[in-house]
Amino acid sequence: MSMLGRWVAREPVRVYVYTVVTAILAVLVTYGVVDETALPVVLAAVSAVVAVPAVEVARSKVSPVGDQSTGG
């Protein structure tokens, strides 16, 4: 399986969200609502917004481990 195929299998919701957002932005650029030069900035902002909850979910599934070298 390709690297892209493995990523789609692991992150189906994120792939779906990115696909929908990209399609919506393409329509907005077509109708002139979003300037095509601003598109990379908008995509980066959307990616950041989508990434933050993913990081928080990952953090909620692990527990901190004390530093064994200091006895903590």
C-alpha positions as CSV (number, residue, x, y, z in Angstrom):
1,M,0.0,0.0,0.0
2,S,1.3,3.4,-0.8
3,M,2.1,6.0,1.8
4,L,-0.9,8.1,0.7
5,G,-3.2,5.0,1.0
6,R,-1.9,4.3,4.6
7,W,-2.5,7.9,5.6
8,V,-6.1,7.8,4.2
9,A,-6.7,4.5,6.1
10,R,-5.4,6.1,9.4
11,E,-6.9,9.5,9.1
12,P,-10.2,9.1,7.2
13,V,-12.0,12.0,8.9
14,R,-9.1,14.4,8.3
15,V,-8.9,13.4,4.7
16,Y,-12.6,14.0,4.3
17,V,-12.5,17.4,5.9
18,Y,-9.5,18.5,3.8
19,T,-11.3,17.3,0.7
20,V,-14.5,19.2,1.5
21,V,-12.7,22.4,2.5
22,T,-10.6,22.3,-0.7
23,A,-13.7,21.9,-2.8
24,I,-15.4,24.7,-1.0
25,L,-12.4,27.0,-1.4
26,A,-12.2,26.1,-5.1
27,V,-15.8,27.3,-5.5
28,L,-15.1,30.5,-3.5
29,V,-12.1,31.3,-5.7
30,T,-14.2,30.6,-8.9
31,Y,-16.9,33.1,-7.8
32,G,-14.3,35.6,-6.6
33,V,-15.1,35.5,-2.9
34,V,-11.6,34.4,-2.1
35,D,-8.6,35.8,-4.0
36,E,-6.4,33.0,-5.6
37,T,-3.3,34.6,-4.0
38,A,-4.9,34.2,-0.6
39,L,-5.8,30.6,-1.1
40,P,-2.5,29.1,0.4
41,V,-3.0,31.3,3.6
42,V,-6.6,30.2,3.9
43,L,-5.7,26.5,3.5
44,A,-2.9,26.9,6.1
45,A,-5.3,28.4,8.5
46,V,-7.9,25.7,8.0
47,S,-5.1,23.0,8.4
48,A,-4.1,24.6,11.7
49,V,-7.7,24.7,13.0
50,V,-8.1,21.0,12.0
51,A,-4.8,20.0,13.5
52,V,-5.3,21.5,17.0
53,P,-8.2,19.1,18.0
54,A,-6.2,16.2,16.6
55,V,-3.3,17.0,18.9
56,E,-5.6,17.4,21.9
57,V,-7.2,14.0,21.2
58,A,-3.8,12.4,21.0
59,R,-2.7,14.0,24.2
60,S,-5.8,12.9,26.0
61,K,-5.0,9.3,25.2
62,V,-1.5,9.2,26.9
63,S,-0.4,9.7,30.4
64,P,2.7,11.6,31.4
65,V,5.7,9.6,32.6
66,G,8.1,11.1,35.1
67,D,11.8,11.4,34.3
68,Q,13.3,8.3,35.7
69,S,16.8,9.8,35.9
70,T,15.7,12.4,38.5
71,G,13.4,10.2,40.4
72,G,10.3,12.1,39.2
